[in-house]
Amino acid sequence: MTDSGPIALFDIQAQQARIRAELERRIAAVLDHGRYIAGPEVEELEARLAAFCGEGVHCVGVSSGTDALQIALMAEGIGRGDAVFLPAFTYTATAEVALVLGATPVFVDVEETSFNLDPADLERRIALVRAEGRLRPRAVIGVDLFGLPADWPAILALCRREGMFALDDAAQAFGAALDGVRLGAWGDATALSFYPTKTLGCYGDGGALLTRDAARAALYRSLRTHGEGKTRYEVLRIGMNGRLDTLQAAVLLAKLPLFEEELAARARIGALYDARLAGSGIGIQETRQARAVHARGLYTVRFPDQAARERAMAALQAQGIAAGIYYPRPLHRQPAYAEAHRTAIRGEAPPLVVSESLASRVLSLPMHPYLGEAEVERVCSVLLGAARG
Ligand SMILES: *Cc1c(COP(=O)(O)O)cnc(C)c1O
């Protein structure tokens, strides 16, 4: 099939064939004990994920990546009058949670080569918000887009200096690391998504919060269960129904033994793409951080212009190769967020040049641990052929 068959963006069924028996055993155990909410699998999973991220990290399973972000902001008491800084080039959920809580998202530009938050632009916009004095700068949500860690040393330094909460939206990057430290241990809190196509995905919705702060972890546990206190019918604060299902935890436990091996496969495939595309005029996603380990859920490249992207897409499509545009529109151009963007900084705010431009030039290529070398080669030769015209 490597010469002509279709190539999909993701393959979540290949993995299932390897772990089918363990999945069935894990699911049957839940059917037998019947604790579909807050069953023992949830705690077991939390312990394993915390240990994976390193010493002193706590993990709280929640209902989705979006709810993880929301709970993290709720725990800081973020709401009306607060500014939450986040990249303009990311998935919609990153900005949505700030607005749901009544806070104002302040869109920050990203870097051309890493596609992640530009620390210099972040610093500039925090200063602008402070100068206008209407909103309190409270939090930064850094996103590790497509599995590449954001510049956490720079983001954290700014957050410390400004007294702001650093939230890592690692929904696309679980398994990635920076300077030998896994994501989950970098931010004041880290949000994960277990949406099926993420690097660690369940069979439905799921997510988790990671933090080194025991008090925050306790607060997250309370918030995910309607703000409960020591007993179920003591309500201490406004929370939500944000629990992780026992069945989803069981699915994730069956998948965890493969996770490291799958991350290694993702890294190998990423390196193959990088090597094949280097010097071709097709831009690969890179970071200044010398010791960054990717956990790619998508392999995303950038073209010199939109026309080149369209030629590449047409060539791939003609060969039955899937490709996707993540994301075709920067968030400040979304109808739902345009008003928030206009009011966040009233004066002359610098335009979000790179975010606008990348949205018209990026293309995501097939990436999953079961992609063969010959398939990567086929994708690259079609791309390079299209680039040559
Ligand atoms: C997937 C994703 C989310 C949301 O996760 P869900 O589990 O789908 O709610 C948030 N942020 C980013 C960057 C994502 O890719």
PDBQT file of the ligand as one rigid body, heavy atoms in Angstrom, charges set to zero:
ROOT
HETATM    1  C1  LIG A 401      -7.752  19.701  22.022  1.00  0.00    +0.000 C 
HETATM    2  C2  LIG A 401      -7.365  20.990  22.616  1.00  0.00    +0.000 A 
HETATM    3  C3  LIG A 401      -8.049  21.569  23.689  1.00  0.00    +0.000 A 
HETATM    4  C4  LIG A 401      -9.348  21.049  24.214  1.00  0.00    +0.000 C 
HETATM    5  O1  LIG A 401      -9.371  19.735  24.588  1.00  0.00    +0.000 OA
HETATM    6  P1  LIG A 401     -10.772  18.944  24.656  1.00  0.00    +0.000 P 
HETATM    7  O2  LIG A 401     -10.404  17.708  25.399  1.00  0.00    +0.000 OA
HETATM    8  O3  LIG A 401     -11.206  18.701  23.254  1.00  0.00    +0.000 OA
HETATM    9  O4  LIG A 401     -11.727  19.793  25.415  1.00  0.00    +0.000 OA
HETATM   10  C5  LIG A 401      -7.549  22.740  24.244  1.00  0.00    +0.000 A 
HETATM   11  N1  LIG A 401      -6.450  23.327  23.758  1.00  0.00    +0.000 NA
HETATM   12  C6  LIG A 401      -5.778  22.823  22.702  1.00  0.00    +0.000 A 
HETATM   13  C7  LIG A 401      -4.556  23.518  22.228  1.00  0.00    +0.000 C 
HETATM   14  C8  LIG A 401      -6.222  21.652  22.089  1.00  0.00    +0.000 A 
HETATM   15  O5  LIG A 401      -5.568  21.184  21.024  1.00  0.00    +0.000 OA
ENDROOT
TORSDOF 0
